[in-house]
Amino acid sequence: MRRRRLLALLPAALAALPLGTRAAAAKDDKPFARHRLALQLSDRDPSKRAMILSVANKMLQVYGPDGIAVEVVAFGPGIDLLRAESPEREGVDSLISQGVVFDVCMNTVDTLERETGKPVALNRRAKPVAAGAARLLDLAERGYTIIRP
């Protein structure tokens, strides 16, 4: 009896949610993750690239791959991490295989290609996003904690 009442109230409860919340929940790759972390990379500094990989790795160890959603957002000079010839390519690919998402800012890529006249070769496993800063804002609105090591 109690279950029927709850199920009857479910459509009304879902309708009361803001549209953005419902859309975000529908797009969530790890809906059962208790923790959500976005790592911002906007520097060319190799030590910061290493720190990003280290933090992502440690979070997977501490919370387990199903317990945390980790997304790395690279924009500006930070996209060097996601270039096809990046020295950190193996580490990036390993983390992607464990469920970490690596976003690459296409605004930065387009600007570089326009300025140099050459295509930017990227890691094919990186996820293109229109703008890195906008992606961080979207993730923050979806409950992610943003860290910039």
Backbone torsions as a table, in degrees:
resi	resn	phi	psi	omega
1	MET	NA	-47.1	-178.9
2	ARG	-63.2	-38.9	-179.4
3	ARG	-63.9	-40.0	179.4
4	ARG	-62.3	-40.8	178.9
5	ARG	-63.3	-44.4	179.1
6	LEU	-62.7	-44.2	178.9
7	LEU	-64.3	-34.8	178.3
8	ALA	-67.4	-32.1	-179.9
9	LEU	-82.4	-16.7	-175.7
10	LEU	-56.7	-48.8	179.8
11	PRO	-59.0	-38.9	179.6
12	ALA	-67.3	-39.5	179.1
13	ALA	-65.6	-42.2	178.3
14	LEU	-65.2	-38.7	179.3
15	ALA	-65.4	-28.7	-179.5
16	ALA	-75.3	-19.0	178.8
17	LEU	-68.1	143.3	174.3
18	PRO	-60.3	147.2	-177.2
19	LEU	-55.6	-41.6	-179.6
20	GLY	-61.1	-37.0	-179.9
21	THR	-67.0	-43.2	179.0
22	ARG	-64.6	-42.4	-179.7
23	ALA	-65.6	-40.9	180.0
24	ALA	-64.8	-41.5	179.7
25	ALA	-63.6	-36.5	-179.2
26	ALA	-68.3	-29.6	-177.5
27	LYS	-91.3	-4.5	-173.5
28	ASP	-68.9	122.2	179.6
29	ASP	-74.9	-25.6	-178.9
30	LYS	-127.5	73.9	-174.0
31	PRO	-65.5	-20.6	-177.7
32	PHE	-100.0	1.2	178.4
33	ALA	-65.6	132.7	-179.8
34	ARG	-81.6	-21.7	-177.1
35	HIS	-125.5	147.7	178.7
36	ARG	-135.9	124.5	-175.4
37	LEU	-131.1	128.7	173.5
38	ALA	-112.6	127.4	178.6
39	LEU	-106.4	122.4	-179.2
40	GLN	-92.3	129.5	174.8
41	LEU	-127.4	108.5	179.9
42	SER	-129.6	19.0	179.9
43	ASP	-119.7	154.3	177.2
44	ARG	-87.8	-13.1	-174.3
45	ASP	-55.4	118.7	179.9
46	PRO	-58.5	-31.1	179.5
47	SER	-68.6	-32.0	176.7
48	LYS	-73.0	-35.7	175.9
49	ARG	-62.6	-44.0	178.7
50	ALA	-63.2	-39.3	179.2
51	MET	-63.9	-42.3	178.5
52	ILE	-58.1	-48.2	-179.4
53	LEU	-64.2	-39.8	-179.9
54	SER	-64.9	-45.2	-179.6
55	VAL	-64.0	-45.4	179.8
56	ALA	-60.0	-44.1	178.7
57	ASN	-60.9	-46.4	-177.6
58	LYS	-65.0	-38.5	178.7
59	MET	-63.4	-39.1	176.8
60	LEU	-65.0	-37.2	178.7
61	GLN	-67.8	-43.6	-175.7
62	VAL	-71.1	-46.3	-172.8
63	TYR	-103.6	-11.4	-176.0
64	GLY	80.1	151.8	-176.6
65	PRO	-60.9	-26.6	179.2
66	ASP	-90.6	-12.2	-176.6
67	GLY	-91.7	-10.9	-178.8
68	ILE	-145.1	139.9	172.2
69	ALA	-102.2	121.4	-180.0
70	VAL	-118.4	129.8	178.6
71	GLU	-132.1	125.9	177.5
72	VAL	-100.9	124.9	-179.9
73	VAL	-111.4	113.4	-178.7
74	ALA	-107.7	127.9	175.5
75	PHE	-148.1	167.8	-174.7
76	GLY	58.2	-144.3	179.8
77	PRO	-61.8	-14.9	179.5
78	GLY	-65.7	-16.6	-179.4
79	ILE	-68.3	-12.1	177.6
80	ASP	-54.8	-32.5	178.3
81	LEU	-59.7	-30.0	-173.3
82	LEU	-105.4	14.0	173.9
83	ARG	-72.8	151.4	-177.7
84	ALA	-58.3	-35.2	-176.2
85	GLU	-97.2	15.2	-178.7
86	SER	-58.9	134.7	176.1
87	PRO	-63.1	-18.7	179.3
88	GLU	-93.6	10.7	-174.6
89	ARG	-54.3	-44.8	-178.3
90	GLU	-61.8	-42.5	178.4
91	GLY	-65.1	-40.4	177.9
92	VAL	-62.8	-48.6	-178.8
93	ASP	-62.3	-37.4	178.1
94	SER	-63.0	-44.4	179.7
95	LEU	-67.1	-38.0	177.2
96	ILE	-61.2	-40.2	178.7
97	SER	-63.1	-22.2	179.8
98	GLN	-97.1	6.7	175.2
99	GLY	103.0	-1.5	177.5
100	VAL	-75.4	136.9	178.7
101	VAL	-100.1	133.1	176.9
102	PHE	-114.5	112.8	179.5
103	ASP	-95.5	136.4	176.5
104	VAL	-117.9	131.8	-176.8
105	CYS	-76.7	114.4	-179.3
106	MET	-75.7	-20.7	173.6
107	ASN	-62.0	-44.8	177.6
108	THR	-64.3	-45.8	-179.4
109	VAL	-59.7	-46.7	179.7
110	ASP	-60.7	-41.6	179.2
111	THR	-63.3	-46.0	179.3
112	LEU	-61.7	-42.6	-179.5
113	GLU	-65.8	-38.1	178.0
114	ARG	-67.2	-42.2	-177.8
115	GLU	-71.8	-37.0	-176.0
116	THR	-96.6	-19.4	-176.3
117	GLY	73.6	11.9	-178.7
118	LYS	-124.7	145.8	176.4
119	PRO	-70.2	147.0	176.7
120	VAL	-94.4	118.5	178.8
121	ALA	-81.8	120.0	-176.4
122	LEU	-114.4	157.6	170.7
123	ASN	-59.9	122.6	-176.5
124	ARG	-65.3	-16.4	-178.7
125	ARG	-89.3	-6.7	176.7
126	ALA	-73.7	145.5	-178.5
127	LYS	-95.6	117.4	178.8
128	PRO	-70.8	136.0	173.4
129	VAL	-128.1	151.0	-175.9
130	ALA	-59.0	-48.1	-178.2
131	ALA	-146.6	129.7	-177.5
132	GLY	-62.1	-44.3	-179.1
133	ALA	-64.2	-39.3	178.1
134	ALA	-65.5	-36.3	178.1
135	ARG	-64.4	-41.5	178.0
136	LEU	-61.5	-41.7	178.3
137	LEU	-62.4	-44.2	177.9
138	ASP	-59.2	-45.4	-179.9
139	LEU	-65.1	-40.3	178.1
140	ALA	-61.0	-41.5	179.6
141	GLU	-68.1	-20.8	178.0
142	ARG	-93.0	7.2	174.8
143	GLY	97.3	8.1	177.5
144	TYR	-77.5	143.9	170.5
145	THR	-89.2	129.5	-178.5
146	ILE	-101.1	128.5	178.4
147	ILE	-125.5	135.5	175.2
148	ARG	-118.4	94.6	-178.9
149	PRO	-63.5	NA	NA
